[in-house]
Amino acid sequence: MFEFLRRKEAAVAERKASASGPVIAWAGAGRVAWGPRDTVSLIRSGFQGNPVGFRAVRMIVEAAAALPLVFQDADRRYEAHPLVDLLRRPNPAQGRAELLEALYGQLLLSGNGYLEAVPGGARLPAELHVLRSDRMRLVPGADGWPVAYEYQVGGRKHRFDMTGAVAPICHVKMFHPQDDHYGFSPLQAAAVAVDVHNSASAWSKALLDNAARPSGAIVYKGSDGQGSLSADQYDRLITEMESYHQGARNAGRPMLLEGGLDWKPMGFSPSDMEFLKTKEGAAREIAVAFGVPPMLMGIPGDATYANYQEANRAFYRLTVVPLVSRVTAAIAHWLAGFSGAEVEIRPDLDQVPALAAERDQQWARVGAAEFLTEAEKRALLGLPRLAEPE
């Protein structure tokens, strides 16, 4: 009765796979990728609702998308190439900067970036589109590798088959130590700091509205020595306080007190002042999680770098360049499956003003090395080989 299963298994072509693949496939089956902190909630609280997270992501994606790119193989550097044209105008609605900015943003906010190839070109896709990571779901096969991706919007779902000759989806992900299929975003690492910073902002707003804590106390002492108000007096006093002395529009308004009432102002307690320092500490943690020096964001209390120029150089060297290098390498390898020719895509560090001093030193050091041949010097500087004379 199980003969049909054996026939189906025999029809499947043999495919090389890792020995641990089946174990990975079963271990990750049915598990939520982000746990209780789903992607949509993290983006809403850490990017749309937090100025530090918003600015950190914008700084990275804008700097990364504006970084000049080099297209070359082992023999030459291309100024005109079908791949150059495709990335210059990947789709009718976006240019290269807009496409890469969206891809980098998805990667930073969710840990995953998805690039869709629209067929129709001769040797390359006709268009490239960035897909939202919160709508994408990976479908693992029996060997642990993805056999499909499902993109769902509302009640509609589209399935991208990954078992064909070329993959329609390029999945770029950050390292995740406990997930085999999805990446770990800096925003998730900074989730606790985001909650602290948002709570501190809400506390400050409530303080401005005179709802978080009293700014003073009204003490009543009657002529006969009684220390309590009647119910009517108490209700009237509360009504007048809420109407004429609470809220930002009533700030500084003088208070008229009747007989027996005395105003005792209250200042900030030491715990209140520490609360403000906690907010600044949370802002620094968010910036550090994304790899942005707090000095570049104007966060007080940080003196890690000697000056702004050194912090900017570290920002490019440690955050922007590694991000661009890994993403462009993944795109180049993916598109090589369409064209059949491997063309390297990497950032052109010689055109980055923040790294100009480092590049000048490297060029001078390599150029002065007399024990290196011209070919070795060009290889160290990332240049293609010189054409051999005919």
N, C-alpha and C positions, 0 to 999 in steps of 0.2 A: 504493500500500500504506500510505501515511501519511495517508490521507484522514481516518481517525478522530481523529488528533491535531489537525487543522485544525478539525474540528467541535467538539471539546472546547474549543479556544481561543476560538472564536467565541461559545460559550455563556457565557463569563465576562464579567460586566459590567465596564465601564471604571472604573478606580479611580485617583484622583490619588495620586501618590507622588513622593518626592524623586528627583531624577536620580541621586543617588549610592546609592540604595537597593539596586539589583542588585549593585553592587560590594561593599557592606557584607554582603549576604547570602552571597556566595561567599567573602569573606575570613574570615567567622566560622564557616563550616560545619565541623563536626566538631572544633572546638577545645575543649579542656578549659577551663572557666571559671576555675578557681582554680589551675591548674597543679599542681605537686607538693604544695602546701600546701592540701589539700582542706578543706572547711568542717568536717567532723566532727573531723578531727585538730586544727584550730585551736581549735575550741570546747573540746575535751577538755583541751588543754594551756594555753590562754590564759584560759579562764573557769572550767571545773570544777577545774583543777589549779593555778590561780594566784590567790592572794588579792588581789593588786593589780588584776588584770583583772576578777575577780569583783566587787570593791567598786566599781570605776569604772563598770561596766555597771549594777549595782544602783542606784547613786546617780542615774544619768541616767534610767533607765527609771522609777524610782519618782517622781522629781521631775516628769518629763514627763507620766506618767499621771495625777498628782494636779493638774495645772495646770487651772484652770477654763476652760471653752470657751464661746464666744459663737456663737450661731446667728442670723444676720441677713441680710437682703437690702438693697437700696438704700432701702427705705421703712420697715422696722421691724425690731425685734429680737424674736426669738421666745422665749417662755418655754414654750409648748406647741406642738409640731409633730410630725408623724409621724417626721421625721428625729431629733428629740430623743429620742423614745421608742425608736427603733431603737438608737441608740447608748447609751442608758441601760441597756438589756437586749438586747445583740446576739444572744445565744443562751441557751438554758436553763442552761448551765453557767458562764457568765461575765457579769460586769457590764462597764460601760464601762472602769473602771480596769484590770481583768484583761485585757481584749481589747487595749487600747492598750499595756499593759506588755509583752505577748507580741509585739506588732507592732514596738515600738521595740527590744526585745531582739533579735529576728531581724535587724533592720536594722543594729544595731551590731555584731553578731557575724558576719554574713555579707555585709553590704552590700546585701541584698535583703529586702524584706518583701512577703508575698503575703496578700491578703485575699480570701476566697471569699464570693460572694453566693449564698445558697440561695433559689431562687425560691419564690413562694407568696404574697407580699404583694400588695396592691392596686396601689400605685404605687412601692413600695420593696421590697427583698428581705425575705423573712420572717426570715432569720437572717444573721449575719456570723460567719465563722470565720477565724482566722489559721492558715495552712499553713506547715509547716516548710520552710525554704528549701533544706536539703540534700536534700530529696526531690523538688524541683521542677526541671523542665527546660523551657526555652523552645524552641519550634519556630518558626524564622523562615521566612517565605514568600519568594517570588521577589523581592519588592520590599524585603526587609529588615525589614519589620514582623512582629511575632509573629502567626501564624495559629492557634496553639494552645499550651497549656501541658500538660505531662504530669507527673502526680503519681504517684510509684511508692513503694510500701511492700512490701518483700520481693519476691515474684514477681507481685504484683498492680499494675496500672497503670490510672489513670483519665486521660482526655484531656478538657481543657476547650477547647471550640471558641471562638475569639476573632473569628470572622467574622460573628457574628450582629448583630442590632440593638443589643444591649447586651452589654457584656463581663462574663463571670462572674468574672473575676479582676482585681483591682487590684494592679498591680506597682509598688511604690515602691522606688527604688534610689538609691544614692549615686553620685556622680560617679566614673567610671572612665576614665582617659585612653586606655586601650588595649583596651577591650572595649565593644562596641556594644549588648550585651544584658544584661550583669550589672554590678552595682555593686561598688565597692571598699570594704571594711570597714576601720574603724580597727584592728580586731584583726589584720588582715593587715599593716598598716603597722607595728604593734608586735610582729610575730612574732619578730624577732631579739632585741628586748629581753625578750620572754617567755622565749625559750630561755635567755638569760643568767641571768635571775632564777630560773628553775626549776633550772638547773644549780647556781647558788649555794646554793639551798635544799638540794639534794641533797648538796652538799659539806658544808654545815653539819650535816646529819643524819649523814653518814658520820664527821664529826669527833667527834660525840657518841658514836658507836659505836666510837671508837678504830680506825677502819679507813681513814681518809683519810691520816693521817700520824702518825708516832710522837710521843708527848708527851714522850719522853725516850729515853735510850740506856743500855743496861746494858753496862758495860765489864768484861771479865774479864782478870785478870792472875794467873796461878798463882804458887805459892810458888817454883817453879823458874824463873820468868821466862817461861814459855810464855804466849802470848796467844790461844790457841784452845781451844775446848771439844771434848770428844770427841762423837761422834755421839749417844750415849745421853744425855749431859749436855745437849746442845743440844735434843733432842726433849723431854726432861723440862721444861726451862726454858720452851719455847714452849707446852707444854700447860698449865703453871701460869699463865702470863701470860694465855692465852685464857680460862681457867676462873675466875680469881680477880681479875684486874685490868683486864679490858676490859669495855666497856659502861657505860651510865649507872648501872645498879644497883650497880656496883663503884666508883663515883667516890669518891675520898677514902680508900679502903681502904689502910692502910699495907702496905708491901712488906717482906718478910723475905728478906734476901739472905744467902747462905752465903759462906764464905770465898773471897776472890778476886774477888767480884762488887761492882761499884761503880755507883751510879745517877747519871746525868748528866741533869738536867732540861733541856728545850728550851722556849723561849717562842715566841710568834708572831714570824715573820720580817716584815720590811717588805712583802714581796710578799703575805703573808697579810692584813695590814691593808688593803692596796690592794684585795684581793679583796672585802672587805666593803664598801668604798666603791663598787666596781663594781656590787654588788648594789643599793645605794641609788640609784645612777645609773640602772640599768635600771628600777627602780620608778618613778622620775620620768619616764622616757621613755614607759612604758606609760600613766601618768596623762595626760601631755601629748597622746599620740596620741588618747585618747578625749575630750580637751577638759575634763578635770577638774583644777582647780588642785591641785598636790600638797599644799599647805597644808591643804586640806579633808580629805585622807586621812591626815594625820599623818605624812607622809614627811619626814624631817629633811633639813636642808640647803637648803631652798627659801625664799627671801625675796623672791619676785617682787611680792607684794602687801603693803601696809603693815599690814593687819590681816585678821582672819577675815571681817569683814563685807564688806570690799571684794572679797575672793576669792569669797565666796558670790554677790555681785552680778554679778561677771564670769562665774561659772559659769552663772547663769541667762541673762544677756544674750548670751553667746557660744556656749553649747552647748545649753541646754534649749529656749529660745524658738525658735531657728532650726530645731531638729529638729521640734518640735511644729507650727510654722507650715507647713513643707513637707509633712509627713505629712497634716495635716488638710486642707490645700488640695487634695492629690491625692485624698483620700477624698471631699471635697465635689464635685469635678469628676466623679469616677466615679459617684457616686450621682445626680448630676443627669441622667445618661443614663437612669436608671430612672424618675425622677419627672417629668422634663421641665422642672423649675424649678430655677434655680441659687440655692442657699442657701449663703452663705459660712460656713465654720467656721474659727475662729481662736482663739488663746489670749486670755483676758481678762487683760491685763497689769495692770489696775487692782486685781486681787485677789491679786497676787503680793506677799507681804510683802517679799521681797528687793529688789523694784523700786519700793517705795513712794516713796522719796525722789526717784527720777528722774521718776516719774509726777506727783508733786506739783509739781515744777519745770516740767514740760511743761504741765500744766493752768494753772498760774499764768502762764506765758509766753504761751500762746495766748489766755487770757482777757484779758490786758492789752493785746493787739494791737488797737488801735482801728481800724486800717485794714482789718481783716478783717470780713466779714459773719458773721452767726450761722451761715449754712449752711456757709461756709468753715471756721469754727472747729469745727463738728461733724464735717466731713469730715477735718480734720487729727487730731482725737481719735479717729477710727474709729467715730463714732456715726452711726446712720441719719438720713435727712432727717426734719424735722418735718412732720407732716401739715398740709396746707393747710386753712385754715378754710373751712367750707362757706358 
